[in-house]
């Protein structure tokens, strides 16, 4: 009797699929030169790899081909969060350099943040920005620092001194082009420290073409946190605790989703953030308005309730985002698609190319 293959188990003589539960199941090799360091000249000029989960079939397309994959009555759900200029550079009174990455505004003058310095800042210590404005460390919240701005509120400090917090795999400083290209064209609610990158491919012309085709659109808000870039540090995924992110799914979006599903249309999430927001709002079985934090960890074995198709970028090896995509379209199919993308020289991560996946 042949032994079960990887990802399978024998139960009462029958081979059944077993969801991958180890971090290493989501590893793939990626040459550094495939990590996109800058966006292409035009938003919609990227490539688009399609994966039909039920068959595993792949197609190499251009993002401008997206309308051919959609039909009238489908609903595209966009995340309208806006990236804050959340990276601040400061100094201790002793002169030591400190980098602050604002994670979340708790009030205009209070925030949680990551802080990087040669020595971890102490509670009740202060740091100084370039204009002399003081920020005081008043506590800890798990691995984050709780800060209070003493001389101006955080939105004003970020306006004066802030930099867009490009992801750690973009090995250059932010510049003036990023102020436009690291935001979606429909961003309107400040609060993210990373862009919902699937939306970066949409330009005015693409939105107009989809509207003319009869494709409907809806909005959710999920403020992407810096935790999206944090590696999974445990081998057993059952032990991983997902970072919290604030989201809102409003009544109008709930109505649109319910109406489209009643008519037989598809719910197409633009980005993994839209997936997490919609699935959080549908946790009770029917989609309902939701406002608050979510720690929803979607990985193989998760049963999707609402999303039928997904537009997303390529994600880091062993990341929770790759685990979500694998849950959506099948682990084996997604890992095969990633191997194809590497071989075909797709551009990866935030400023890279995109995928269109149907649900497995």
Beta strands, then each sheet from edge to edge (+ up, - down):
strand 1: 8-11
strand 2: 14-17
strand 3: 47-52
strand 4: 57-62
strand 5: 75-79
strand 6: 81-83
strand 7: 87-92
strand 8: 97-107
strand 9: 110-117
strand 10: 126-128
strand 11: 134-141
strand 12: 144-149
strand 13: 189-192
strand 14: 216-222
strand 15: 245-249
strand 16: 267-270
strand 17: 290-294
strand 18: 309-313
strand 19: 354-358
sheet 1: 1+ 2-
sheet 2: 4+ 3- 19- 18+ 16+ 5+ 14+ 15- 17+
sheet 3: 6+ 13+
sheet 4: 7+ 8- 9+ 12- 11+ 10- 7+
end
